[in-house]
C-alpha cells in the first residue's frame, strides 16, 4: 500500500447459498519440531502483539511481544484452561497479576438502577438448591449472598437471601434489611446447640446487660 492509505488482506467466499462455503486463513508449520504458527501485529518501534500456537506445549497465546513465549497476556492450554497473566493456568479461569493490588476481577453493571453479581452452580444446576449468588445491589441495598430456589439454570431464577451486608456495616442473616450490627431472623445457636439456643420471639433483651446462669445440672437457664 502507499503512504496515507489503509491496506489489508481480504479472504471471502461469494457462495452464500452453501453453508460449507467457509473462508479461512492458515498459518502452518511442519509439525511438533517446527516453529510457532502465528500472526504478528507491530507498530514500528513502539509495540508488538503476537497471536498464535506455542509449539512447545500446544497452547494458544496472545503475547505482548514479538515472541509467543515472551510476555503472554492470555493463554488457552490444550485442556481448555484459560490463563490471564499466566502461561500455566491451573483452573478453568486462572487470573494472576504481578502488580500489587491488581490481582482482582472487576464486574461492572453499566445500566441505571441495575445489580451486578456472580452465580455459582454445582451439578449443572440439577437441583433447586444447587445455586448460589453473590450480588451487589444498587441504591445502597447492600451485598447479598443468596441461595437458589429453582433448578436447571433455565433463566427464570428465584433466590432466597441468606446473608446481607449493608453499607452501614449492619449484617443480616435471614433478612435483607438488618436494623442492627447483627440482625438474625430465626434461631441462634452457640456451641454445639445444647449450650445456648435462642428461639425467635422467645426472648427480648434491651438496653442492659444480663448474666446467664449456666450450671451444668440446670434443666433450663434464666436471665438474671
Helices and strands as residue ranges (DSSP letters): E 38-43, E 47-54, E 59-63, E 72-76, E 82-84, E 93-95, E 116-121, G 123-125, E 131-136, E 143-148, E 159-165, E 171-173, E 182-184, E 188-190, E 196-198
